[in-house]
Structures are given as structure tokens and as C-alpha cells.
Amino acid sequence: LNAPAEEIAALYKRRWAIELFFRWIKQNLKIRHFLGRSENAVRIQVAVAMIAFLLLQLAQETQKTVRSPLAFARLVRVNLMHRKRIDRLLQTAHSPPENTNQMVLQWQ
């Protein structure tokens, strides 16, 4: 209670920056809760989420079809286990694998 007003304002400003950072994490990185309790676990989870976010942003910039970041993230999530070029993610027909040395299973 004896601190000067400038010091209290500076503390509040730093706390507000932290609140804005966590709001950004919740909105953009989709972290709703932390999986670990230690500082290291939280740092790792935030770092991994930021890397994934940045990779999605870079991948979205390489294509011109899907403008919405949310729609692009959903499209990548649906096609995550398919080996496709980014510009072919919207194609629904299954194309043969690009690598001809890869074994193909035929279900009949």
C-alpha cells in the first residue's frame, strides 16, 4: 500500500500483458489447459503449440485457395495422414502415391 502510483501502474501493465498473451494462446494455439504442472512442461507445451501455429501460417501463405486460417487448419487436420501437396488438399479423389517405390495395399 505504500508503493508509488507509477510502480503499481507498471505492475498492472506487466500483468495485463501476461493476460493478453494467455488470451492469444487460447484463441490461436487452442491450448485450453496445460498437460503438465511444472514450468518446463508448460514452456514445452507453449513452444510446441507456437511451432505448429507458425508452420500452419507458413503453409497457408504458400497456397491461394483457402483464405481463412481456421478453414486451412481444418483442411490440414483432415488430410494430416495423407501424403498430398498443399495445393491438392481440396481434391477429394484419392490419387496414387507420388513415390512409385511405395507399396500399395489393394482391398478387394
N, CA, C and O of each residue as an XYZ file, in Angstrom:
432
protein
N       0.813     -1.204      0.000
C       0.000      0.000      0.000
C       0.853      1.263      0.000
O       0.354      2.353     -0.278
N       2.126      1.119      0.309
C       2.996      2.281      0.365
C       3.720      2.545     -0.948
O       4.491      3.500     -1.036
N       3.491      1.714     -1.983
C       4.181      1.871     -3.261
C       3.642      3.085     -4.006
O       2.464      3.421     -3.888
N       4.507      3.738     -4.772
C       4.041      4.874     -5.570
C       3.116      4.416     -6.702
O       3.157      3.258     -7.119
N       2.303      5.317     -7.182
C       1.315      5.007     -8.220
C       1.984      4.518     -9.505
O       1.429      3.658    -10.189
N       3.150      5.041     -9.844
C       3.847      4.632    -11.063
C       4.259      3.156    -10.999
O       4.172      2.434    -11.992
N       4.708      2.723     -9.817
C       5.115      1.330     -9.654
C       3.914      0.393     -9.756
O       4.003     -0.667    -10.376
N       2.804      0.777     -9.157
C       1.585     -0.036     -9.233
C       1.087     -0.102    -10.677
O       0.663     -1.160    -11.142
N       1.139      1.027    -11.384
C       0.712      1.050    -12.783
C       1.614      0.167    -13.639
O       1.129     -0.524    -14.534
N       2.930      0.181    -13.373
C       3.863     -0.660    -14.131
C       3.589     -2.145    -13.878
O       3.623     -2.953    -14.806
N       3.317     -2.499    -12.621
C       2.986     -3.892    -12.296
C       1.709     -4.332    -12.998
O       1.636     -5.438    -13.532
N       0.702     -3.461    -12.994
C      -0.559     -3.789    -13.647
C      -0.357     -3.942    -15.153
O      -0.947     -4.823    -15.777
N       0.473     -3.088    -15.729
C       0.736     -3.152    -17.167
C       1.416     -4.474    -17.531
O       1.077     -5.082    -18.547
N       2.374     -4.924    -16.709
C       3.033     -6.214    -16.959
C       2.038     -7.363    -16.807
O       2.042     -8.304    -17.600
N       1.195     -7.281    -15.793
C       0.200     -8.339    -15.597
C      -0.788     -8.362    -16.761
O      -1.193     -9.436    -17.205
N      -1.172     -7.210    -17.250
C      -2.100     -7.139    -18.369
C      -1.478     -7.749    -19.622
O      -2.176     -8.409    -20.391
N      -0.194     -7.544    -19.841
C       0.493     -8.139    -20.988
C       0.461     -9.668    -20.886
O       0.291    -10.353    -21.895
N       0.623    -10.198    -19.686
C       0.550    -11.650    -19.477
C      -0.863    -12.156    -19.769
O      -1.031    -13.202    -20.395
N      -1.875    -11.421    -19.318
C      -3.268    -11.803    -19.587
C      -3.544    -11.818    -21.086
O      -4.196    -12.733    -21.589
N      -3.052    -10.812    -21.798
C      -3.247    -10.769    -23.249
C      -2.530    -11.923    -23.941
O      -3.037    -12.479    -24.916
N      -1.345    -12.283    -23.436
C      -0.610    -13.407    -24.012
C      -1.389    -14.713    -23.842
O      -1.493    -15.497    -24.785
N      -1.935    -14.952    -22.652
C      -2.700    -16.179    -22.437
C      -3.998    -16.175    -23.239
O      -4.451    -17.227    -23.691
N      -4.589    -15.020    -23.415
C      -5.782    -14.939    -24.269
C      -5.421    -15.309    -25.701
O      -6.160    -16.040    -26.361
N      -4.278    -14.804    -26.187
C      -3.819    -15.120    -27.540
C      -3.550    -16.613    -27.672
O      -3.891    -17.222    -28.686
N      -2.936    -17.207    -26.643
C      -2.672    -18.650    -26.661
C      -3.972    -19.430    -26.774
O      -4.077    -20.357    -27.577
N      -4.958    -19.058    -25.974
C      -6.235    -19.787    -26.009
C      -6.917    -19.653    -27.362
O      -7.492    -20.620    -27.861
N      -6.863    -18.474    -27.961
C      -7.558    -18.255    -29.223
C      -6.814    -18.848    -30.412
O      -7.437    -19.443    -31.291
N      -5.494    -18.697    -30.455
C      -4.749    -19.084    -31.647
C      -4.090    -20.454    -31.553
O      -4.018    -21.175    -32.549
N      -3.615    -20.816    -30.387
C      -2.910    -22.084    -30.257
C      -3.808    -23.198    -29.754
O      -3.396    -24.357    -29.701
N      -5.012    -22.859    -29.390
C      -6.014    -23.832    -28.940
C      -5.545    -24.626    -27.725
O      -5.847    -25.814    -27.609
N      -4.814    -23.986    -26.825
C      -4.439    -24.616    -25.564
C      -5.507    -24.245    -24.544
O      -5.621    -23.081    -24.161
N      -6.275    -25.207    -24.108
C      -7.335    -24.946    -23.128
C      -6.842    -25.188    -21.703
O      -7.256    -24.504    -20.767
N      -5.961    -26.161    -21.555
C      -5.368    -26.435    -20.247
C      -3.971    -26.998    -20.480
O      -3.669    -27.523    -21.552
N      -3.145    -26.884    -19.482
C      -1.778    -27.382    -19.595
C      -1.723    -28.831    -19.142
O      -2.353    -29.219    -18.158
N      -0.955    -29.620    -19.884
C      -0.871    -31.053    -19.594
C       0.022    -31.344    -18.399
O      -0.201    -32.317    -17.678
N       1.031    -30.510    -18.183
C       1.933    -30.688    -17.056
C       1.807    -29.528    -16.085
O       1.204    -28.502    -16.402
N       2.370    -29.694    -14.922
C       2.278    -28.669    -13.885
C       3.586    -27.907    -13.693
O       3.585    -26.801    -13.154
N       4.689    -28.486    -14.125
C       5.977    -27.827    -13.906
C       6.170    -26.703    -14.927
O       5.518    -26.672    -15.971
N       7.060    -25.805    -14.609
C       7.362    -24.698    -15.518
C       7.891    -25.212    -16.844
O       7.541    -24.688    -17.901
N       8.742    -26.246    -16.792
C       9.305    -26.820    -18.005
C       8.221    -27.433    -18.888
O       8.258    -27.268    -20.107
N       7.266    -28.129    -18.299
C       6.182    -28.747    -19.070
C       5.337    -27.691    -19.767
O       4.951    -27.860    -20.923
N       5.054    -26.607    -19.064
C       4.256    -25.524    -19.660
C       5.035    -24.861    -20.788
O       4.477    -24.573    -21.847
N       6.318    -24.619    -20.564
C       7.144    -23.996    -21.608
C       7.192    -24.879    -22.859
O       7.073    -24.379    -23.977
N       7.365    -26.185    -22.671
C       7.418    -27.097    -23.810
C       6.091    -27.112    -24.557
O       6.079    -27.080    -25.787
N       4.978    -27.159    -23.840
C       3.671    -27.194    -24.499
C       3.416    -25.908    -25.276
O       2.894    -25.957    -26.390
N       3.770    -24.773    -24.714
C       3.586    -23.497    -25.414
C       4.506    -23.437    -26.632
O       4.084    -22.994    -27.700
N       5.755    -23.876    -26.485
C       6.696    -23.844    -27.606
C       6.220    -24.735    -28.756
O       6.276    -24.334    -29.918
N       5.755    -25.934    -28.433
C       5.270    -26.849    -29.476
C       4.038    -26.268    -30.164
O       3.914    -26.352    -31.386
N       3.141    -25.689    -29.399
C       1.941    -25.083    -29.992
C       2.307    -23.900    -30.878
O       1.700    -23.710    -31.932
N       3.282    -23.108    -30.470
C       3.711    -21.973    -31.292
C       4.379    -22.441    -32.578
O       4.178    -21.841    -33.634
N       5.166    -23.500    -32.499
C       5.796    -24.057    -33.704
C       4.726    -24.552    -34.672
O       4.798    -24.283    -35.871
N       3.736    -25.272    -34.154
C       2.644    -25.757    -35.006
C       1.879    -24.596    -35.623
O       1.533    -24.636    -36.804
N       1.614    -23.564    -34.833
C       0.903    -22.387    -35.325
C       1.690    -21.716    -36.450
O       1.123    -21.374    -37.488
N       2.988    -21.528    -36.246
C       3.812    -20.882    -37.262
C       3.934    -21.726    -38.524
O       3.924    -21.186    -39.630
N       4.049    -23.036    -38.374
C       4.097    -23.904    -39.554
C       2.802    -23.835    -40.352
O       2.826    -23.821    -41.582
N       1.675    -23.794    -39.655
C       0.394    -23.639    -40.355
C       0.328    -22.296    -41.079
O      -0.153    -22.223    -42.209
N       0.808    -21.240    -40.433
C       0.804    -19.924    -41.074
C       1.675    -19.922    -42.331
O       1.275    -19.391    -43.367
N       2.862    -20.515    -42.235
C       3.752    -20.576    -43.396
C       3.150    -21.421    -44.516
O       3.239    -21.059    -45.690
N       2.541    -22.544    -44.153
C       1.923    -23.408    -45.162
C       0.755    -22.703    -45.831
O       0.555    -22.839    -47.037
N      -0.014    -21.952    -45.059
C      -1.154    -21.256    -45.642
C      -0.706    -20.179    -46.618
O      -1.380    -19.932    -47.617
N       0.408    -19.542    -46.346
C       0.902    -18.497    -47.245
C       1.362    -19.049    -48.586
O       1.428    -18.305    -49.564
N       1.686    -20.354    -48.651
C       2.167    -20.928    -49.909
C       1.036    -21.272    -50.869
O       1.294    -21.567    -52.036
N      -0.197    -21.241    -50.410
C      -1.326    -21.571    -51.279
C      -2.272    -20.373    -51.363
O      -2.242    -19.488    -50.508
N      -3.105    -20.354    -52.391
C      -4.012    -19.224    -52.610
C      -5.479    -19.614    -52.541
O      -6.345    -18.749    -52.665
N      -5.781    -20.893    -52.346
C      -7.159    -21.365    -52.412
C      -7.952    -21.062    -51.153
O      -9.046    -20.503    -51.235
N      -7.426    -21.419    -49.998
C      -8.148    -21.275    -48.734
C      -7.634    -20.027    -48.026
O      -6.464    -19.952    -47.652
N      -8.515    -19.053    -47.846
C      -8.119    -17.779    -47.238
C      -8.218    -17.798    -45.716
O      -7.401    -17.172    -45.041
N      -9.185    -18.494    -45.174
C      -9.420    -18.493    -43.734
C      -8.391    -19.383    -43.020
O      -8.226    -20.547    -43.387
N      -7.696    -18.848    -42.003
C      -6.749    -19.686    -41.254
C      -7.428    -20.872    -40.573
O      -6.856    -21.960    -40.506
N      -8.635    -20.669    -40.072
C      -9.357    -21.755    -39.414
C      -9.729    -22.843    -40.416
O      -9.567    -24.029    -40.129
N     -10.223    -22.454    -41.579
C     -10.580    -23.437    -42.608
C      -9.342    -24.186    -43.088
O      -9.402    -25.391    -43.334
N      -8.220    -23.481    -43.221
C      -6.988    -24.139    -43.648
C      -6.505    -25.128    -42.590
O      -6.073    -26.231    -42.925
N      -6.573    -24.745    -41.324
C      -6.159    -25.648    -40.237
C      -7.030    -26.900    -40.227
O      -6.531    -28.007    -40.026
N      -8.329    -26.725    -40.444
C      -9.227    -27.891    -40.501
C      -8.895    -28.792    -41.679
O      -8.916    -30.017    -41.559
N      -8.588    -28.181    -42.820
C      -8.234    -28.943    -44.007
C      -6.948    -29.741    -43.786
O      -6.848    -30.895    -44.203
N      -5.976    -29.126    -43.134
C      -4.729    -29.829    -42.828
C      -4.992    -30.957    -41.844
O      -4.443    -32.048    -41.993
N      -5.827    -30.707    -40.837
C      -6.141    -31.739    -39.841
C      -6.783    -32.955    -40.508
O      -6.451    -34.090    -40.167
N      -7.696    -32.730    -41.454
C      -8.377    -33.831    -42.130
C      -7.402    -34.630    -42.999
O      -7.519    -35.850    -43.109
N      -6.444    -33.937    -43.611
C      -5.517    -34.581    -44.541
C      -4.155    -34.866    -43.930
O      -3.194    -35.115    -44.658
N      -4.056    -34.833    -42.624
C      -2.765    -34.951    -41.968
C      -2.050    -36.257    -42.288
O      -0.827    -36.272    -42.427
N      -2.777    -37.326    -42.402
C      -2.142    -38.634    -42.631
C      -2.080    -39.003    -44.115
O      -1.707    -40.125    -44.454
N      -2.437    -38.082    -44.991
C      -2.353    -38.329    -46.429
C      -1.145    -37.592    -46.984
O      -0.842    -36.468    -46.585
N      -0.482    -38.232    -47.887
C       0.683    -37.598    -48.493
C       0.224    -36.847    -49.736
O       0.114    -37.416    -50.822
N      -0.039    -35.566    -49.553
C      -0.513    -34.711    -50.644
C       0.229    -33.389    -50.612
O       0.677    -32.932    -49.561
N       0.347    -32.795    -51.765
C       0.885    -31.444    -51.813
C      -0.170    -30.486    -51.277
O      -1.365    -30.773    -51.340
N       0.268    -29.362    -50.757
C      -0.662    -28.400    -50.152
C      -1.678    -27.909    -51.162
O      -2.846    -27.727    -50.820
N      -1.258    -27.691    -52.401
C      -2.195    -27.178    -53.406
C      -3.220    -28.225    -53.837
O      -4.148    -27.902    -54.578
N      -3.071    -29.465    -53.392
C      -4.024    -30.525    -53.747
C      -4.851    -31.002    -52.566
O      -5.509    -32.037    -52.660
N      -4.835    -30.280    -51.464
C      -5.583    -30.706    -50.285
C      -7.092    -30.688    -50.510
O      -7.808    -31.486    -49.904
N      -7.584    -29.811    -51.354
C      -9.022    -29.726    -51.595
C      -9.536    -30.822    -52.512
O     -10.745    -31.043    -52.582
N      -8.653    -31.509    -53.215
C      -9.078    -32.581    -54.095
C      -9.505    -33.774    -53.253
O      -8.749    -34.247    -52.404
N     -10.720    -34.259    -53.491
C     -11.241    -35.362    -52.688
C     -10.885    -36.731    -53.244
O     -10.850    -37.706    -52.494
N     -10.622    -36.825    -54.527
C     -10.281    -38.126    -55.111
C      -8.912    -38.559    -54.626
O      -7.982    -37.757    -54.544
N      -8.803    -39.832    -54.309
C      -7.524    -40.356    -53.852
C      -6.628    -40.576    -55.060
O      -6.935    -41.380    -55.940
N      -5.535    -39.863    -55.090
C      -4.589    -40.020    -56.182
C      -3.555    -41.064    -55.794
O      -3.318    -41.285    -54.606
N      -2.937    -41.709    -56.775
C      -1.912    -42.701    -56.446
C      -0.727    -42.015    -55.765
O      -0.495    -40.826    -55.980
N       0.009    -42.741    -54.960
C       1.144    -42.137    -54.274
C       2.167    -41.603    -55.266
O       2.372    -42.185    -56.331
N       2.802    -40.505    -54.915
C       3.792    -39.901    -55.804
C       5.052    -40.757    -55.892
O       5.719    -40.772    -56.926
N       5.377    -41.456    -54.837
C       6.553    -42.314    -54.806
C       6.166    -43.684    -55.348
O       5.390    -44.396    -54.710
N       6.683    -44.065    -56.498
C       6.293    -45.340    -57.107
C       6.936    -46.526    -56.417
O       6.529    -47.662    -56.658
N       7.927    -46.301    -55.565
C       8.560    -47.395    -54.829
C       7.770    -47.785    -53.587
O       8.106    -48.762    -52.918
N       6.744    -47.041    -53.283
C       5.959    -47.303    -52.080
C       4.958    -48.428    -52.331
O       4.331    -48.471    -53.389
N       4.803    -49.328    -51.382
C       3.881    -50.440    -51.518
C       2.444    -49.937    -51.353
O       2.161    -49.119    -50.478
N       1.558    -50.426    -52.187
C       0.148    -50.042    -52.151
C      -0.686    -51.261    -51.788
O      -0.524    -52.322    -52.391
N      -1.575    -51.124    -50.812
C      -2.470    -52.214    -50.445
C      -3.759    -52.103    -51.260
O      -4.360    -51.031    -51.336
N      -4.174    -53.193    -51.857
C      -5.413    -53.231    -52.630
C      -6.448    -54.008    -51.846
O      -6.265    -55.201    -51.604
N      -7.528    -53.365    -51.444
C      -8.603    -54.028    -50.686
C      -9.687    -54.456    -51.657
O     -10.269    -53.625    -52.355
N      -9.961    -55.762    -51.700
C     -10.987    -56.244    -52.627
C     -11.844    -57.277    -51.968
O     -12.766    -57.803    -52.591
